[in-house]
Amino acid sequence: MAGEDDIKKAGEKYLPMKSGTRAIENPELRAAAYEAYKLRAEFPELLAPTVRGAVGTMLDDPAKIELPAGLEPLREMATRDGLTLDALHRRIITEQMVTGRYGILPGVTKSGSPYLAGYITEAITNWDTDDEQRPDWLMLNETRLVLDRSTGDWSTLEQYRECYVENGRYMARVWTKTGGTWKVDEPVEAANRKRQPLDELPFIFVGTSDLTPDPDDVPLYGLAKLAVRVYRLDADYTFALHMTSEPTPVAIGFDDPKEAVKQGRAPTTLGSSKLWILPAGGDAKYLEFSGPGLAAQEKAIQSSLDRAVIFGANLLADTQRTAESGEAIKLRLGNQTSTLKTVLLTASAGLEKALKNLAVWMGEDPNKVVVTPNVDFFDHTVTAQEIDAIVRGWQAGAYSWRSAFSRLQKGGVIPEDRTPEEELEMIDQDEFEREDKSASLIPPNRQPEQQQ
């Protein structure tokens, strides 16, 4: 997901050294040869555009979020780092697509303001459940960089948050490593505004298909593997291309080549201004890499890219298709978006559950929290020909005016927030204005005579 720079920093983790390069005895020359091999390779940016496209598709129409009055401030300030609720929803889905899950921990500041703390999957280091398989113990990695403002230096603060349920009470404490030893704060017990303790751990595990602690599969893991495969193939392909463009000159006929070079008798450079003088019976030629496997390598790269398209990297392919029926389009798009719908529904359910837990903590009615995502990813935009067909069907009495209005509204012709009554009123107003304008264009000598 981070792209080519991070992939190349990992070195042989993603791009193994060629056997010929590994055979170079001089470690400096071996390292230089590998760096050149790696530098020429290109890592395909397949994953990040696909993630952005998928998230954009899912949240093109943001979810409708209903909140009780006490949680309304969360719309504009849901997290302590300033994310809105919609932005937090986007972050949850992005993490689902890349790592398979995300964690949300509701909290309340010392001043009594509610917030949601998000945790990437790497920060959820350990957990356990009770006899009913409900999470009752959790360890969260909150290690971060801190700034010493007096010196301007940054240092790493190792910190973990332990959340647990003990004797029916939710508690949390912070572990901090200083000077090589771990120190723990006093446990803090959570209670609602009526001073009643919370009886369960409010942390929410948001996977790709459910809200259980067990990790789910990563939706785009297959695409990530294909990207690495293309990277390795491209490294070999560009290496072969480089070799075909770098033929090696050879001079034959010197009894002692090293001595001939040292004495300046053997040629060491190329060019029209450089005269080569060879001994009697000598010869000169090129050793050239013919690259017979280049076509096969190119085909393998294209094959991997074609497979990547299956995983959603539609930016790499021509997506134009022949004419399809509406039902065929619906079935095809339905298959393509089934994973996205599952991810979106799970993310929305997780966000709703976290908000409900926070509502209980704040003494609000959790039933007033509702997160309703838009799971209709189809493009319903109608063409001019379809508009004409819809109007003619209504005129022929095949369906009511309201049915025609609904189809035109779904097709983007009429704004979603407009009612049929408002549309009829606007049509009447247009007709009145047209008649008034037409009357004003009639010449004076053609105006009807006024009654005496």
Secondary structure as GFF3:
##gff-version 3
##sequence-region A 1 452
A	DSSP	alpha_helix	4	9	.	.	.	ID=ss1
A	DSSP	three_ten_helix	11	13	.	.	.	ID=ss2
A	DSSP	alpha_helix	19	22	.	.	.	ID=ss3
A	DSSP	alpha_helix	27	40	.	.	.	ID=ss4
A	DSSP	alpha_helix	47	58	.	.	.	ID=ss5
A	DSSP	beta_strand	64	66	.	.	.	ID=ss6
A	DSSP	three_ten_helix	69	75	.	.	.	ID=ss7
A	DSSP	alpha_helix	85	99	.	.	.	ID=ss8
A	DSSP	beta_strand	102	108	.	.	.	ID=ss9
A	DSSP	beta_strand	114	120	.	.	.	ID=ss10
A	DSSP	three_ten_helix	121	123	.	.	.	ID=ss11
A	DSSP	beta_strand	124	129	.	.	.	ID=ss12
A	DSSP	beta_strand	135	141	.	.	.	ID=ss13
A	DSSP	beta_strand	144	148	.	.	.	ID=ss14
A	DSSP	beta_strand	153	166	.	.	.	ID=ss15
A	DSSP	beta_strand	169	178	.	.	.	ID=ss16
A	DSSP	beta_strand	181	184	.	.	.	ID=ss17
A	DSSP	beta_strand	188	189	.	.	.	ID=ss18
A	DSSP	beta_strand	204	206	.	.	.	ID=ss19
A	DSSP	alpha_helix	221	244	.	.	.	ID=ss20
A	DSSP	beta_strand	248	252	.	.	.	ID=ss21
A	DSSP	alpha_helix	257	262	.	.	.	ID=ss22
A	DSSP	beta_strand	283	287	.	.	.	ID=ss23
A	DSSP	alpha_helix	294	310	.	.	.	ID=ss24
A	DSSP	three_ten_helix	314	316	.	.	.	ID=ss25
A	DSSP	alpha_helix	326	361	.	.	.	ID=ss26
A	DSSP	three_ten_helix	366	368	.	.	.	ID=ss27
A	DSSP	beta_strand	370	372	.	.	.	ID=ss28
A	DSSP	alpha_helix	384	395	.	.	.	ID=ss29
A	DSSP	alpha_helix	401	410	.	.	.	ID=ss30
A	DSSP	alpha_helix	420	440	.	.	.	ID=ss31
A	DSSP	three_ten_helix	444	446	.	.	.	ID=ss32
###
